[in-house]
């Protein structure tokens, strides 16, 4: 098990756990999402390979369109 903080809230997941897995769990698949891990942006091309570690601090931002 690993514990991470997502937008300030603690969550636990089985390890290994990638950013892509996180997006699936948060039901954000197909949405325009930006992920920051420990103050560094995770490129979309690295979502599947960027594994989360115990204690990581994540900020998840979803783009909202409108007009």
Predicted model as a PDB file, atoms N, CA, C, CB and O in Angstrom, pLDDT in the B-factor column:
MODEL        1                                                                  
ATOM      1  N   UNK A   1       0.836  -1.190   0.000  1.00 94.00           N  
ATOM      2  CA  UNK A   1       0.000   0.000   0.000  1.00 94.00           C  
ATOM      3  C   UNK A   1       0.878   1.249   0.000  1.00 94.00           C  
ATOM      4  CB  UNK A   1      -0.950   0.001   1.218  1.00 94.00           C  
ATOM      5  O   UNK A   1       1.931   1.301   0.635  1.00 94.00           O  
ATOM      6  N   UNK A   2       0.399   2.259  -0.742  1.00 96.00           N  
ATOM      7  CA  UNK A   2       1.041   3.564  -0.693  1.00 96.00           C  
ATOM      8  C   UNK A   2      -0.017   4.594  -0.336  1.00 96.00           C  
ATOM      9  CB  UNK A   2       1.736   3.913  -2.048  1.00 96.00           C  
ATOM     10  O   UNK A   2      -1.191   4.433  -0.671  1.00 96.00           O  
ATOM     11  N   UNK A   3       0.396   5.634   0.334  1.00 97.00           N  
ATOM     12  CA  UNK A   3      -0.496   6.754   0.655  1.00 97.00           C  
ATOM     13  C   UNK A   3       0.020   7.978  -0.078  1.00 97.00           C  
ATOM     14  CB  UNK A   3      -0.573   7.012   2.207  1.00 97.00           C  
ATOM     15  O   UNK A   3       1.207   8.298  -0.015  1.00 97.00           O  
ATOM     16  N   UNK A   4      -0.877   8.660  -0.771  1.00 98.00           N  
ATOM     17  CA  UNK A   4      -0.541   9.886  -1.481  1.00 98.00           C  
ATOM     18  C   UNK A   4      -1.550  10.953  -1.098  1.00 98.00           C  
ATOM     19  CB  UNK A   4      -0.520   9.662  -3.020  1.00 98.00           C  
ATOM     20  O   UNK A   4      -2.612  10.652  -0.554  1.00 98.00           O  
ATOM     21  N   UNK A   5      -1.215  12.191  -1.384  1.00 98.00           N  
ATOM     22  CA  UNK A   5      -2.119  13.304  -1.135  1.00 98.00           C  
ATOM     23  C   UNK A   5      -2.568  13.862  -2.476  1.00 98.00           C  
ATOM     24  CB  UNK A   5      -1.439  14.407  -0.267  1.00 98.00           C  
ATOM     25  O   UNK A   5      -1.741  14.263  -3.295  1.00 98.00           O  
ATOM     26  N   UNK A   6      -3.875  13.889  -2.701  1.00 98.00           N  
ATOM     27  CA  UNK A   6      -4.443  14.389  -3.942  1.00 98.00           C  
ATOM     28  C   UNK A   6      -5.238  15.646  -3.616  1.00 98.00           C  
ATOM     29  CB  UNK A   6      -5.341  13.309  -4.639  1.00 98.00           C  
ATOM     30  O   UNK A   6      -6.258  15.589  -2.929  1.00 98.00           O  
ATOM     31  N   UNK A   7      -4.761  16.778  -4.113  1.00 98.00           N  
ATOM     32  CA  UNK A   7      -5.377  18.071  -3.812  1.00 98.00           C  
ATOM     33  C   UNK A   7      -5.588  18.240  -2.309  1.00 98.00           C  
ATOM     34  CB  UNK A   7      -6.717  18.211  -4.553  1.00 98.00           C  
ATOM     35  O   UNK A   7      -6.610  18.760  -1.862  1.00 98.00           O  
ATOM     36  N   UNK A   8      -4.590  17.784  -1.536  1.00 97.00           N  
ATOM     37  CA  UNK A   8      -4.603  17.948  -0.087  1.00 97.00           C  
ATOM     38  C   UNK A   8      -5.289  16.846   0.690  1.00 97.00           C  
ATOM     39  CB  UNK A   8      -5.243  19.210   0.243  1.00 97.00           C  
ATOM     40  O   UNK A   8      -5.258  16.862   1.921  1.00 97.00           O  
ATOM     41  N   UNK A   9      -5.915  15.880   0.011  1.00 98.00           N  
ATOM     42  CA  UNK A   9      -6.626  14.794   0.691  1.00 98.00           C  
ATOM     43  C   UNK A   9      -5.841  13.494   0.585  1.00 98.00           C  
ATOM     44  CB  UNK A   9      -8.038  14.613   0.100  1.00 98.00           C  
ATOM     45  O   UNK A   9      -5.382  13.127  -0.497  1.00 98.00           O  
ATOM     46  N   UNK A  10      -5.689  12.800   1.708  1.00 98.00           N  
ATOM     47  CA  UNK A  10      -4.952  11.537   1.729  1.00 98.00           C  
ATOM     48  C   UNK A  10      -5.778  10.425   1.087  1.00 98.00           C  
ATOM     49  CB  UNK A  10      -4.571  11.156   3.174  1.00 98.00           C  
ATOM     50  O   UNK A  10      -6.977  10.302   1.338  1.00 98.00           O  
ATOM     51  N   UNK A  11      -5.120   9.617   0.255  1.00 97.00           N  
ATOM     52  CA  UNK A  11      -5.740   8.438  -0.372  1.00 97.00           C  
ATOM     53  C   UNK A  11      -4.721   7.317  -0.357  1.00 97.00           C  
ATOM     54  CB  UNK A  11      -6.224   8.742  -1.842  1.00 97.00           C  
ATOM     55  O   UNK A  11      -3.519   7.572  -0.424  1.00 97.00           O  
ATOM     56  N   UNK A  12      -5.184   6.078  -0.271  1.00 97.00           N  
ATOM     57  CA  UNK A  12      -4.300   4.910  -0.296  1.00 97.00           C  
ATOM     58  C   UNK A  12      -4.616   4.043  -1.493  1.00 97.00           C  
ATOM     59  CB  UNK A  12      -4.430   4.094   0.998  1.00 97.00           C  
ATOM     60  O   UNK A  12      -5.775   3.895  -1.882  1.00 97.00           O  
ATOM     61  N   UNK A  13      -3.563   3.462  -2.081  1.00 95.00           N  
ATOM     62  CA  UNK A  13      -3.697   2.613  -3.253  1.00 95.00           C  
ATOM     63  C   UNK A  13      -2.719   1.452  -3.151  1.00 95.00           C  
ATOM     64  CB  UNK A  13      -3.457   3.419  -4.549  1.00 95.00           C  
ATOM     65  O   UNK A  13      -1.740   1.514  -2.408  1.00 95.00           O  
ATOM     66  N   UNK A  14      -2.995   0.394  -3.906  1.00 93.00           N  
ATOM     67  CA  UNK A  14      -2.058  -0.717  -4.022  1.00 93.00           C  
ATOM     68  C   UNK A  14      -0.875  -0.270  -4.875  1.00 93.00           C  
ATOM     69  CB  UNK A  14      -2.748  -1.975  -4.637  1.00 93.00           C  
ATOM     70  O   UNK A  14      -1.034   0.521  -5.805  1.00 93.00           O  
ATOM     71  N   UNK A  15       0.282  -0.770  -4.561  1.00 87.00           N  
ATOM     72  CA  UNK A  15       1.470  -0.444  -5.346  1.00 87.00           C  
ATOM     73  C   UNK A  15       1.774  -1.620  -6.259  1.00 87.00           C  
ATOM     74  CB  UNK A  15       2.692  -0.117  -4.427  1.00 87.00           C  
ATOM     75  O   UNK A  15       1.551  -2.755  -5.838  1.00 87.00           O  
ATOM     76  N   UNK A  16       2.264  -1.434  -7.475  1.00 93.00           N  
ATOM     77  CA  UNK A  16       2.563  -0.177  -8.151  1.00 93.00           C  
ATOM     78  C   UNK A  16       1.287   0.490  -8.669  1.00 93.00           C  
ATOM     79  CB  UNK A  16       3.540  -0.417  -9.305  1.00 93.00           C  
ATOM     80  O   UNK A  16       0.310  -0.183  -8.999  1.00 93.00           O  
ATOM     81  N   UNK A  17       1.315   1.813  -8.734  1.00 96.00           N  
ATOM     82  CA  UNK A  17       0.154   2.601  -9.129  1.00 96.00           C  
ATOM     83  C   UNK A  17       0.647   3.777  -9.950  1.00 96.00           C  
ATOM     84  CB  UNK A  17      -0.666   3.083  -7.886  1.00 96.00           C  
ATOM     85  O   UNK A  17       1.454   4.576  -9.475  1.00 96.00           O  
ATOM     86  N   UNK A  18       0.167   3.886 -11.180  1.00 97.00           N  
ATOM     87  CA  UNK A  18       0.644   4.931 -12.087  1.00 97.00           C  
ATOM     88  C   UNK A  18      -0.326   6.112 -12.122  1.00 97.00           C  
ATOM     89  CB  UNK A  18       0.837   4.365 -13.503  1.00 97.00           C  
ATOM     90  O   UNK A  18      -1.441   6.030 -11.607  1.00 97.00           O  
ATOM     91  N   UNK A  19       0.111   7.196 -12.729  1.00 98.00           N  
ATOM     92  CA  UNK A  19      -0.765   8.351 -12.932  1.00 98.00           C  
ATOM     93  C   UNK A  19      -1.962   7.941 -13.800  1.00 98.00           C  
ATOM     94  CB  UNK A  19       0.016   9.531 -13.592  1.00 98.00           C  
ATOM     95  O   UNK A  19      -3.080   8.394 -13.557  1.00 98.00           O  
ATOM     96  N   UNK A  20      -1.739   7.093 -14.803  1.00 97.00           N  
ATOM     97  CA  UNK A  20      -2.848   6.606 -15.637  1.00 97.00           C  
ATOM     98  C   UNK A  20      -3.867   5.839 -14.792  1.00 97.00           C  
ATOM     99  CB  UNK A  20      -2.315   5.702 -16.774  1.00 97.00           C  
ATOM    100  O   UNK A  20      -5.073   5.989 -14.992  1.00 97.00           O  
ATOM    101  N   UNK A  21      -3.390   5.016 -13.847  1.00 97.00           N  
ATOM    102  CA  UNK A  21      -4.292   4.307 -12.940  1.00 97.00           C  
ATOM    103  C   UNK A  21      -5.099   5.297 -12.105  1.00 97.00           C  
ATOM    104  CB  UNK A  21      -3.499   3.357 -12.022  1.00 97.00           C  
ATOM    105  O   UNK A  21      -6.297   5.112 -11.891  1.00 97.00           O  
ATOM    106  N   UNK A  22      -4.433   6.343 -11.641  1.00 97.00           N  
ATOM    107  CA  UNK A  22      -5.099   7.371 -10.844  1.00 97.00           C  
ATOM    108  C   UNK A  22      -6.223   8.034 -11.637  1.00 97.00           C  
ATOM    109  CB  UNK A  22      -4.087   8.426 -10.378  1.00 97.00           C  
ATOM    110  O   UNK A  22      -7.319   8.238 -11.115  1.00 97.00           O  
ATOM    111  N   UNK A  23      -5.951   8.365 -12.885  1.00 97.00           N  
ATOM    112  CA  UNK A  23      -6.963   8.996 -13.727  1.00 97.00           C  
ATOM    113  C   UNK A  23      -8.172   8.081 -13.885  1.00 97.00           C  
ATOM    114  CB  UNK A  23      -6.376   9.349 -15.105  1.00 97.00           C  
ATOM    115  O   UNK A  23      -9.311   8.546 -13.862  1.00 97.00           O  
ATOM    116  N   UNK A  24      -7.926   6.778 -14.046  1.00 97.00           N  
ATOM    117  CA  UNK A  24      -9.034   5.829 -14.147  1.00 97.00           C  
ATOM    118  C   UNK A  24      -9.847   5.776 -12.857  1.00 97.00           C  
ATOM    119  CB  UNK A  24      -8.508   4.437 -14.487  1.00 97.00           C  
ATOM    120  O   UNK A  24     -11.077   5.805 -12.894  1.00 97.00           O  
ATOM    121  N   UNK A  25      -9.160   5.698 -11.715  1.00 96.00           N  
ATOM    122  CA  UNK A  25      -9.841   5.620 -10.415  1.00 96.00           C  
ATOM    123  C   UNK A  25     -10.669   6.876 -10.154  1.00 96.00           C  
ATOM    124  CB  UNK A  25      -8.815   5.421  -9.281  1.00 96.00           C  
ATOM    125  O   UNK A  25     -11.771   6.798  -9.609  1.00 96.00           O  
ATOM    126  N   UNK A  26     -10.138   8.030 -10.543  1.00 96.00           N  
ATOM    127  CA  UNK A  26     -10.850   9.295 -10.331  1.00 96.00           C  
ATOM    128  C   UNK A  26     -11.915   9.556 -11.405  1.00 96.00           C  
ATOM    129  CB  UNK A  26      -9.855  10.450 -10.309  1.00 96.00           C  
ATOM    130  O   UNK A  26     -12.575  10.595 -11.395  1.00 96.00           O  
ATOM    131  N   UNK A  27     -12.075   8.595 -12.333  1.00 97.00           N  
ATOM    132  CA  UNK A  27     -13.065   8.689 -13.411  1.00 97.00           C  
ATOM    133  C   UNK A  27     -12.857   9.940 -14.268  1.00 97.00           C  
ATOM    134  CB  UNK A  27     -14.480   8.691 -12.827  1.00 97.00           C  
ATOM    135  O   UNK A  27     -13.809  10.642 -14.609  1.00 97.00           O  
ATOM    136  N   UNK A  28     -11.595  10.201 -14.608  1.00 96.00           N  
ATOM    137  CA  UNK A  28     -11.239  11.359 -15.427  1.00 96.00           C  
ATOM    138  C   UNK A  28     -10.763  10.956 -16.821  1.00 96.00           C  
ATOM    139  CB  UNK A  28     -10.160  12.173 -14.735  1.00 96.00           C  
ATOM    140  O   UNK A  28     -10.252  11.792 -17.566  1.00 96.00           O  
ATOM    141  N   UNK A  29     -10.928   9.687 -17.176  1.00 95.00           N  
ATOM    142  CA  UNK A  29     -10.502   9.208 -18.489  1.00 95.00           C  
ATOM    143  C   UNK A  29     -11.215   9.988 -19.586  1.00 95.00           C  
ATOM    144  CB  UNK A  29     -10.777   7.697 -18.635  1.00 95.00           C  
ATOM    145  O   UNK A  29     -12.435  10.150 -19.556  1.00 95.00           O  
ATOM    146  N   UNK A  30     -10.435  10.471 -20.563  1.00 92.00           N  
ATOM    147  CA  UNK A  30     -10.991  11.207 -21.687  1.00 92.00           C  
ATOM    148  C   UNK A  30     -11.160  12.694 -21.440  1.00 92.00           C  
ATOM    149  CB  UNK A  30     -12.295  10.630 -22.049  1.00 92.00           C  
ATOM    150  O   UNK A  30     -11.528  13.438 -22.349  1.00 92.00           O  
ATOM    151  N   UNK A  31     -10.894  13.134 -20.217  1.00 94.00           N  
ATOM    152  CA  UNK A  31     -11.003  14.563 -19.904  1.00 94.00           C  
ATOM    153  C   UNK A  31      -9.638  15.222 -20.010  1.00 94.00           C  
ATOM    154  CB  UNK A  31     -11.595  14.778 -18.490  1.00 94.00           C  
ATOM    155  O   UNK A  31      -8.606  14.556 -19.922  1.00 94.00           O  
ATOM    156  N   UNK A  32      -9.644  16.530 -20.199  1.00 94.00           N  
ATOM    157  CA  UNK A  32      -8.389  17.295 -20.254  1.00 94.00           C  
ATOM    158  C   UNK A  32      -7.909  17.511 -18.822  1.00 94.00           C  
ATOM    159  CB  UNK A  32      -8.580  18.675 -21.005  1.00 94.00           C  
ATOM    160  O   UNK A  32      -8.485  18.294 -18.067  1.00 94.00           O  
ATOM    161  N   UNK A  33      -6.842  16.798 -18.468  1.00 96.00           N  
ATOM    162  CA  UNK A  33      -6.351  16.768 -17.094  1.00 96.00           C  
ATOM    163  C   UNK A  33      -4.892  17.182 -17.059  1.00 96.00           C  
ATOM    164  CB  UNK A  33      -6.528  15.369 -16.478  1.00 96.00           C  
ATOM    165  O   UNK A  33      -4.112  16.808 -17.935  1.00 96.00           O  
ATOM    166  N   UNK A  34      -4.526  17.953 -16.048  1.00 97.00           N  
ATOM    167  CA  UNK A  34      -3.123  18.262 -15.772  1.00 97.00           C  
ATOM    168  C   UNK A  34      -2.802  17.689 -14.394  1.00 97.00           C  
ATOM    169  CB  UNK A  34      -2.839  19.823 -15.834  1.00 97.00           C  
ATOM    170  O   UNK A  34      -3.569  17.842 -13.444  1.00 97.00           O  
ATOM    171  N   UNK A  35      -1.652  17.027 -14.310  1.00 98.00           N  
ATOM    172  CA  UNK A  35      -1.228  16.403 -13.059  1.00 98.00           C  
ATOM    173  C   UNK A  35       0.129  16.972 -12.662  1.00 98.00           C  
ATOM    174  CB  UNK A  35      -1.162  14.851 -13.197  1.00 98.00           C  
ATOM    175  O   UNK A  35       1.062  17.023 -13.463  1.00 98.00           O  
ATOM    176  N   UNK A  36       0.213  17.396 -11.410  1.00 98.00           N  
ATOM    177  CA  UNK A  36       1.476  17.843 -10.844  1.00 98.00           C  
ATOM    178  C   UNK A  36       1.821  16.885  -9.714  1.00 98.00           C  
ATOM    179  CB  UNK A  36       1.397  19.333 -10.338  1.00 98.00           C  
ATOM    180  O   UNK A  36       0.992  16.626  -8.842  1.00 98.00           O  
ATOM    181  N   UNK A  37       3.039  16.360  -9.724  1.00 98.00           N  
ATOM    182  CA  UNK A  37       3.491  15.434  -8.686  1.00 98.00           C  
ATOM    183  C   UNK A  37       4.719  16.039  -8.019  1.00 98.00           C  
ATOM    184  CB  UNK A  37       3.811  14.015  -9.278  1.00 98.00           C  
ATOM    185  O   UNK A  37       5.754  16.239  -8.655  1.00 98.00           O  
ATOM    186  N   UNK A  38       4.588  16.322  -6.745  1.00 98.00           N  
ATOM    187  CA  UNK A  38       5.692  16.926  -5.982  1.00 98.00           C  
ATOM    188  C   UNK A  38       6.231  18.172  -6.674  1.00 98.00           C  
ATOM    189  CB  UNK A  38       6.825  15.910  -5.787  1.00 98.00           C  
ATOM    190  O   UNK A  38       7.440  18.342  -6.829  1.00 98.00           O  
ATOM    191  N   UNK A  39       5.317  19.031  -7.082  1.00 97.00           N  
ATOM    192  CA  UNK A  39       5.607  20.332  -7.691  1.00 97.00           C  
ATOM    193  C   UNK A  39       6.184  20.257  -9.101  1.00 97.00           C  
ATOM    194  CB  UNK A  39       6.555  21.077  -6.825  1.00 97.00           C  
ATOM    195  O   UNK A  39       6.719  21.250  -9.594  1.00 97.00           O  
ATOM    196  N   UNK A  40       6.087  19.104  -9.760  1.00 98.00           N  
ATOM    197  CA  UNK A  40       6.551  18.972 -11.143  1.00 98.00           C  
ATOM    198  C   UNK A  40       5.421  18.424 -12.005  1.00 98.00           C  
ATOM    199  CB  UNK A  40       7.801  18.050 -11.227  1.00 98.00           C  
ATOM    200  O   UNK A  40       4.768  17.446 -11.642  1.00 98.00           O  
ATOM    201  N   UNK A  41       5.195  19.070 -13.160  1.00 98.00           N  
ATOM    202  CA  UNK A  41       4.165  18.623 -14.088  1.00 98.00           C  
ATOM    203  C   UNK A  41       4.553  17.260 -14.660  1.00 98.00           C  
ATOM    204  CB  UNK A  41       3.958  19.659 -15.225  1.00 98.00           C  
ATOM    205  O   UNK A  41       5.701  17.044 -15.049  1.00 98.00           O  
ATOM    206  N   UNK A  42       3.587  16.348 -14.706  1.00 98.00           N  
ATOM    207  CA  UNK A  42       3.790  15.039 -15.338  1.00 98.00           C  
ATOM    208  C   UNK A  42       3.249  15.144 -16.761  1.00 98.00           C  
ATOM    209  CB  UNK A  42       3.075  13.871 -14.529  1.00 98.00           C  
ATOM    210  O   UNK A  42       2.060  15.393 -16.962  1.00 98.00           O  
ATOM    211  N   UNK A  43       4.121  14.954 -17.739  1.00 98.00           N  
ATOM    212  CA  UNK A  43       3.698  15.023 -19.138  1.00 98.00           C  
ATOM    213  C   UNK A  43       2.688  13.917 -19.434  1.00 98.00           C  
ATOM    214  CB  UNK A  43       4.918  14.909 -20.086  1.00 98.00           C  
ATOM    215  O   UNK A  43       2.810  12.799 -18.934  1.00 98.00           O  
ATOM    216  N   UNK A  44       1.693  14.244 -20.251  1.00 96.00           N  
ATOM    217  CA  UNK A  44       0.668  13.264 -20.620  1.00 96.00           C  
ATOM    218  C   UNK A  44       1.309  11.987 -21.184  1.00 96.00           C  
ATOM    219  CB  UNK A  44      -0.309  13.871 -21.652  1.00 96.00           C  
ATOM    220  O   UNK A  44       0.806  10.888 -20.953  1.00 96.00           O  
ATOM    221  N   UNK A  45       2.398  12.129 -21.911  1.00 97.00           N  
ATOM    222  CA  UNK A  45       3.077  10.975 -22.503  1.00 97.00           C  
ATOM    223  C   UNK A  45       3.687  10.053 -21.444  1.00 97.00           C  
ATOM    224  CB  UNK A  45       4.162  11.447 -23.457  1.00 97.00           C  
ATOM    225  O   UNK A  45       4.057   8.920 -21.751  1.00 97.00           O  
ATOM    226  N   UNK A  46       3.793  10.530 -20.206  1.00 98.00           N  
ATOM    227  CA  UNK A  46       4.377   9.734 -19.121  1.00 98.00           C  
ATOM    228  C   UNK A  46       3.344   9.229 -18.122  1.00 98.00           C  
ATOM    229  CB  UNK A  46       5.411  10.549 -18.394  1.00 98.00           C  
ATOM    230  O   UNK A  46       3.714   8.606 -17.127  1.00 98.00           O  
ATOM    231  N   UNK A  47       2.054   9.481 -18.360  1.00 97.00           N  
ATOM    232  CA  UNK A  47       1.019   9.057 -17.407  1.00 97.00           C  
ATOM    233  C   UNK A  47       1.093   7.559 -17.110  1.00 97.00           C  
ATOM    234  CB  UNK A  47      -0.367   9.406 -17.949  1.00 97.00           C  
ATOM    235  O   UNK A  47       0.966   7.159 -15.953  1.00 97.00           O  
ATOM    236  N   UNK A  48       1.295   6.732 -18.124  1.00 97.00           N  
ATOM    237  CA  UNK A  48       1.299   5.279 -17.941  1.00 97.00           C  
ATOM    238  C   UNK A  48       2.566   4.783 -17.247  1.00 97.00           C  
ATOM    239  CB  UNK A  48       1.152   4.589 -19.283  1.00 97.00           C  
ATOM    240  O   UNK A  48       2.539   3.739 -16.594  1.00 97.00           O  
ATOM    241  N   UNK A  49       3.662   5.507 -17.376  1.00 98.00           N  
ATOM    242  CA  UNK A  49       4.939   5.038 -16.828  1.00 98.00           C  
ATOM    243  C   UNK A  49       5.349   5.727 -15.533  1.00 98.00           C  
ATOM    244  CB  UNK A  49       6.015   5.232 -17.842  1.00 98.00           C  
ATOM    245  O   UNK A  49       6.248   5.252 -14.839  1.00 98.00           O  
ATOM    246  N   UNK A  50       4.702   6.838 -15.201  1.00 98.00           N  
ATOM    247  CA  UNK A  50       5.059   7.555 -13.968  1.00 98.00           C  
ATOM    248  C   UNK A  50       4.380   6.859 -12.782  1.00 98.00           C  
ATOM    249  CB  UNK A  50       4.633   9.074 -14.049  1.00 98.00           C  
ATOM    250  O   UNK A  50       3.171   6.981 -12.584  1.00 98.00           O  
ATOM    251  N   UNK A  51       5.175   6.133 -12.003  1.00 97.00           N  
ATOM    252  CA  UNK A  51       4.636   5.418 -10.848  1.00 97.00           C  
ATOM    253  C   UNK A  51       4.642   6.322  -9.621  1.00 97.00           C  
ATOM    254  CB  UNK A  51       5.446   4.135 -10.575  1.00 97.00           C  
ATOM    255  O   UNK A  51       5.591   7.065  -9.373  1.00 97.00           O  
ATOM    256  N   UNK A  52       3.561   6.235  -8.866  1.00 97.00           N  
ATOM    257  CA  UNK A  52       3.443   7.027  -7.649  1.00 97.00           C  
ATOM    258  C   UNK A  52       4.157   6.331  -6.507  1.00 97.00           C  
ATOM    259  CB  UNK A  52       1.968   7.267  -7.293  1.00 97.00           C  
ATOM    260  O   UNK A  52       4.215   5.102  -6.451  1.00 97.00           O  
ATOM    261  N   UNK A  53       4.704   7.130  -5.590  1.00 97.00           N  
ATOM    262  CA  UNK A  53       5.429   6.606  -4.437  1.00 97.00           C  
ATOM    263  C   UNK A  53       4.742   7.079  -3.159  1.00 97.00           C  
ATOM    264  CB  UNK A  53       6.922   7.054  -4.463  1.00 97.00           C  
ATOM    265  O   UNK A  53       4.036   8.088  -3.149  1.00 97.00           O  
ATOM    266  N   UNK A  54       4.963   6.337  -2.096  1.00 97.00           N  
ATOM    267  CA  UNK A  54       4.383   6.680  -0.807  1.00 97.00           C  
ATOM    268  C   UNK A  54       4.764   8.113  -0.429  1.00 97.00           C  
ATOM    269  CB  UNK A  54       4.847   5.685   0.283  1.00 97.00           C  
ATOM    270  O   UNK A  54       5.939   8.480  -0.456  1.00 97.00           O  
ATOM    271  N   UNK A  55       3.760   8.914  -0.078  1.00 97.00           N  
ATOM    272  CA  UNK A  55       3.997  10.287   0.347  1.00 97.00           C  
ATOM    273  C   UNK A  55       3.944  11.325  -0.758  1.00 97.00           C  
ATOM    274  CB  UNK A  55       5.301  10.367   1.001  1.00 97.00           C  
ATOM    275  O   UNK A  55       4.055  12.520  -0.481  1.00 97.00           O  
ATOM    276  N   UNK A  56       3.775  10.895  -2.021  1.00 98.00           N  
ATOM    277  CA  UNK A  56       3.703  11.863  -3.119  1.00 98.00           C  
ATOM    278  C   UNK A  56       2.559  12.843  -2.894  1.00 98.00           C  
ATOM    279  CB  UNK A  56       3.527  11.141  -4.468  1.00 98.00           C  
ATOM    280  O   UNK A  56       1.504  12.487  -2.370  1.00 98.00           O  
ATOM    281  N   UNK A  57       2.795  14.076  -3.300  1.00 98.00           N  
ATOM    282  CA  UNK A  57       1.776  15.125  -3.217  1.00 98.00           C  
ATOM    283  C   UNK A  57       1.373  15.491  -4.635  1.00 98.00           C  
ATOM    284  CB  UNK A  57       2.299  16.386  -2.432  1.00 98.00           C  
ATOM    285  O   UNK A  57       2.194  15.960  -5.422  1.00 98.00           O  
ATOM    286  N   UNK A  58       0.094  15.271  -4.959  1.00 98.00           N  
ATOM    287  CA  UNK A  58      -0.420  15.474  -6.305  1.00 98.00           C  
ATOM    288  C   UNK A  58      -1.438  16.596  -6.332  1.00 98.00           C  
ATOM    289  CB  UNK A  58      -1.039  14.191  -6.839  1.00 98.00           C  
ATOM    290  O   UNK A  58      -2.242  16.759  -5.414  1.00 98.00           O  
ATOM    291  N   UNK A  59      -1.384  17.357  -7.396  1.00 98.00           N  
ATOM    292  CA  UNK A  59      -2.429  18.334  -7.691  1.00 98.00           C  
ATOM    293  C   UNK A  59      -3.037  17.904  -9.012  1.00 98.00           C  
ATOM    294  CB  UNK A  59      -1.868  19.821  -7.752  1.00 98.00           C  
ATOM    295  O   UNK A  59      -2.327  17.716 -10.000  1.00 98.00           O  
ATOM    296  N   UNK A  60      -4.336  17.751  -9.029  1.00 98.00           N  
ATOM    297  CA  UNK A  60      -5.053  17.327 -10.224  1.00 98.00           C  
ATOM    298  C   UNK A  60      -5.987  18.460 -10.635  1.00 98.00           C  
ATOM    299  CB  UNK A  60      -5.847  15.994  -9.976  1.00 98.00           C  
ATOM    300  O   UNK A  60      -6.818  18.916  -9.848  1.00 98.00           O  
ATOM    301  N   UNK A  61      -5.836  18.909 -11.888  1.00 97.00           N  
ATOM    302  CA  UNK A  61      -6.657  19.994 -12.405  1.00 97.00           C  
ATOM    303  C   UNK A  61      -7.351  19.508 -13.664  1.00 97.00           C  
ATOM    304  CB  UNK A  61      -5.805  21.266 -12.690  1.00 97.00           C  
ATOM    305  O   UNK A  61      -6.715  18.951 -14.560  1.00 97.00           O  
ATOM    306  N   UNK A  62      -8.668  19.722 -13.728  1.00 95.00           N  
ATOM    307  CA  UNK A  62      -9.450  19.330 -14.894  1.00 95.00           C  
ATOM    308  C   UNK A  62      -9.904  20.598 -15.602  1.00 95.00           C  
ATOM    309  CB  UNK A  62     -10.672  18.437 -14.492  1.00 95.00           C  
ATOM    310  O   UNK A  62     -10.499  21.483 -14.987  1.00 95.00           O  
ATOM    311  N   UNK A  63      -9.620  20.680 -16.904  1.00 91.00           N  
ATOM    312  CA  UNK A  63     -10.045  21.844 -17.702  1.00 91.00           C  
ATOM    313  C   UNK A  63     -11.556  21.788 -17.882  1.00 91.00           C  
ATOM    314  CB  UNK A  63      -9.322  21.878 -19.096  1.00 91.00           C  
ATOM    315  O   UNK A  63     -12.126  20.739 -18.180  1.00 91.00           O  
ATOM    316  N   UNK A  64     -12.192  22.944 -17.694  1.00 86.00           N  
ATOM    317  CA  UNK A  64     -13.629  23.054 -17.855  1.00 86.00           C  
ATOM    318  C   UNK A  64     -13.897  24.077 -18.957  1.00 86.00           C  
ATOM    319  CB  UNK A  64     -14.326  23.461 -16.510  1.00 86.00           C  
ATOM    320  O   UNK A  64     -13.453  25.223 -18.883  1.00 86.00           O  
ATOM    321  N   UNK A  65     -14.620  23.646 -19.966  1.00 79.00           N  
ATOM    322  CA  UNK A  65     -14.957  24.561 -21.068  1.00 79.00           C  
ATOM    323  C   UNK A  65     -16.242  25.300 -20.782  1.00 79.00           C  
ATOM    324  CB  UNK A  65     -15.080  23.799 -22.388  1.00 79.00           C  
ATOM    325  O   UNK A  65     -17.019  24.908 -19.911  1.00 79.00           O  
ATOM    326  N   UNK A  66     -16.453  26.329 -21.491  1.00 72.00           N  
ATOM    327  CA  UNK A  66     -17.674  27.104 -21.329  1.00 72.00           C  
ATOM    328  C   UNK A  66     -17.606  28.339 -22.179  1.00 72.00           C  
ATOM    329  CB  UNK A  66     -17.905  27.474 -19.868  1.00 72.00           C  
ATOM    330  O   UNK A  66     -16.627  28.586 -22.883  1.00 72.00           O  
ATOM    331  N   UNK A  67     -18.637  29.089 -22.102  1.00 63.00           N  
ATOM    332  CA  UNK A  67     -18.610  30.278 -22.933  1.00 63.00           C  
ATOM    333  C   UNK A  67     -19.591  31.307 -22.540  1.00 63.00           C  
ATOM    334  CB  UNK A  67     -18.836  29.927 -24.312  1.00 63.00           C  
ATOM    335  O   UNK A  67     -19.664  32.362 -23.170  1.00 63.00           O  
TER     336      UNK A  67                                                      
ENDMDL                                                                          
END                                                                             
